[in-house]
Amino acid sequence: TLQRTLQEHGTAFKEVLDEMRRDRSLALLHSGKMTVAEVALKVGFAEPTAFFRAFRRWTGTTPGSQRGDDD
């Protein structure tokens, strides 16, 4: 199974998912084209508050501080 294969490689599905969400979130925020709430939904969070908590855990900062501007 996928979980067994990941375990053999020293990782877990949750870790892979978190890494993908973090990387995609940073890319979307840096583009400046989406709101923080839109990014949260796009990367699979039903509630923006859960996204904020995860983002702070991943980066030590808030999603808003990573948002790029097209101005």
C-alpha positions as CSV (number, residue, x, y, z in Angstrom):
1,T,0.0,0.0,0.0
2,L,1.0,3.6,-0.3
3,Q,1.3,4.0,3.5
4,R,3.6,1.0,3.7
5,T,5.8,2.3,0.9
6,L,6.0,5.8,2.5
7,Q,6.9,4.2,5.8
8,E,9.7,2.3,4.1
9,H,11.0,5.6,2.9
10,G,10.8,7.2,6.3
11,T,7.8,9.4,5.8
12,A,4.0,9.3,6.2
13,F,1.1,10.5,4.1
14,K,0.4,13.3,6.5
15,E,3.9,14.6,6.1
16,V,3.7,14.5,2.3
17,L,0.3,16.2,2.3
18,D,1.6,18.9,4.7
19,E,4.6,19.6,2.5
20,M,2.5,19.8,-0.6
21,R,0.0,22.2,1.1
22,R,2.8,24.4,2.4
23,D,4.6,24.7,-0.9
24,R,1.4,25.3,-2.8
25,S,0.2,27.8,-0.2
26,L,3.4,29.8,-0.4
27,A,3.3,29.9,-4.2
28,L,-0.3,31.0,-4.3
29,L,0.3,33.7,-1.6
30,H,3.4,35.0,-3.4
31,S,1.5,35.4,-6.6
32,G,-0.8,37.9,-4.8
33,K,-3.8,36.9,-7.0
34,M,-5.8,35.2,-4.3
35,T,-7.0,36.1,-0.8
36,V,-5.8,34.1,2.2
37,A,-9.2,32.5,2.5
38,E,-9.2,31.5,-1.2
39,V,-5.7,29.9,-0.8
40,A,-6.9,28.0,2.3
41,L,-9.8,26.5,0.3
42,K,-7.6,25.8,-2.7
43,V,-5.1,23.8,-0.7
44,G,-7.8,21.8,1.1
45,F,-8.7,23.5,4.3
46,A,-12.5,23.8,5.0
47,E,-11.9,26.6,7.6
48,P,-9.5,29.5,7.3
49,T,-8.6,29.3,11.0
50,A,-7.3,25.7,10.5
51,F,-5.2,27.0,7.6
52,F,-3.8,29.9,9.7
53,R,-2.8,27.4,12.5
54,A,-1.1,25.0,10.0
55,F,0.6,27.9,8.1
56,R,2.1,29.2,11.4
57,R,3.3,25.7,12.3
58,W,4.9,25.3,8.8
59,T,6.5,28.7,8.5
60,G,6.4,30.6,11.9
61,T,4.6,33.5,10.2
62,T,1.1,34.3,9.1
63,P,-0.3,33.8,5.6
64,G,-0.9,37.5,5.2
65,S,2.8,38.3,5.7
66,Q,3.7,36.1,2.8
67,R,1.2,37.6,0.4
68,G,2.7,39.3,-2.7
69,D,1.3,42.5,-4.2
70,D,0.8,43.2,-7.9
71,D,0.7,47.0,-7.3
